[in-house]
Amino acid sequence: MNHTTGARQAPLGTAERTSEPGYRTGFAVGEHSARHMRRILRMYLAGWGLLDLADAAELAFTELIANVVRHVPGRHCRMRILLCEGEVLRVEVADDCPALPRPSRTVKALAESGRGLLLVDAVTDDWGVEPLPGGGKTVWFECRTLRTGDGADR
């Protein structure tokens, strides 16, 4: 079930915050879901004139979806794409699994996994994990557009 939202909300599963344009959906993800979700993300970024964020945002989003596929029983999650204050992209992925993700401190050179959150950290301006009341969590990231004027280099 897909919904276009007009209200920016607190992390999925908590109270609402401010009014911002965005998109939300809930679904069970599979091996190829990230490709479809990247397409939706790019469509919103194009509509908002923020394609400069596409590469970083798509990579980070793919990693969050991959974590759901690998670690969440039933693979069900809720996601939200928000444009905050017209300048900041925020993407949230929430699920009901109580295990909180954390970056791996040691990854073997030839390991095929374990770098996802390190990549999210490297390509986004901010990210985090917020536990949800009653269990589960929201994993989110933010990317700021180059036009924010805050002097930050991307």
Order of alpha helices (4+ residues) and beta strands (2+ residues): beta-beta-alpha-alpha-beta-beta-alpha-beta-beta
